[in-house]
């Protein structure tokens, strides 16, 4: 049945996959942040005698979280072309043309990512309605997100593949889902 | 050469004449039948006779082949009580005199093995009874299970199968997500009244790689 599945490797990734990957990234980054924050606070208290978290909890936490989240998205995209969440869901960030995204553009993408949340996530609508399924931070960084399952082929489920195959045969002049 | 005694010559003739007459008169068969041969034999000391005899000289003059040809060996063997004979044999003493190493060096093991019907031998072995006598716990205690598992590559197989299962599970989740992507995107394009065929499916360079 594997051969009956349609190959979508390299295609633009859709909203559901990217949303799930984003949730995974937020969970992983948040967990790592808490662990790192506790470890850093312990080190600062024991070595330098500074109780930064207790003294300025809001400022300290917000600053640390911002820096950490930027580093998480920037470094992982610049080094591997994917974050942990994107790796789990089988996604890769490339340039708009399909090349490896530069370190600078990766940083730009990480900085502009929070702006996609503004106005109730208006910046993410481009993933659903855009021609190239790009969010606001993708447009800013000149990036795109594609399906990439590594050595394995990214595939559609069998029922949808079969539906598309039938549609392409019987209604070749009709617009298909893909 | 000495001259013969005339008296002795006459006596000798007389004696011969008398003897001839006696022999003619005697009924020899009657005489022989009246002799007690058994009594005579009892008085003969055979051992003394043998001691005085030169047995070797007698045997050298004997035609042993003719003697042996006249012996009915089968009949002799038939009369031998083999069990009684064997009971008198001291097997241990016999074996002590056997030089086993020298005997074994003369054995052609390959020829011996060629003559062994292994199938027949195995058929006679009661494997279940044999296994029942084996102390498997003791055997297994001596088996380096960890080393065997390592040499058989079982950890790699387990790792590979585990990785394969995890990858299959993740791929299944990914397929569901990709399917939902397609449904959501298709609905959005219907709302916008776009022809999906006119929309790019992938970045330009990747599409070129795919087509070229």
Interface residues (C-beta under 8 A of the other chain):
Chain A: X5 X8 X10 X11 X12 X13 X14 X15 X16 X17 X20 X88 X89 X90 X94 X95 X96 X97 X98 X99 X128 X129 X131 X132 X133 X144 X146 X147 X149 X152 X154 X155 X156 X157 X159 X160 X175 X176 X177 X178
Chain B: X167 X170 X171 X173 X174 X175 X176 X177 X178 X179 X180 X181 X182 X183 X184 X185 X186 X188 X189 X190 X192 X194 X195 X196 X197 X199 X200 X201 X202 X203 X204 X205 X206 X207 X209 X210
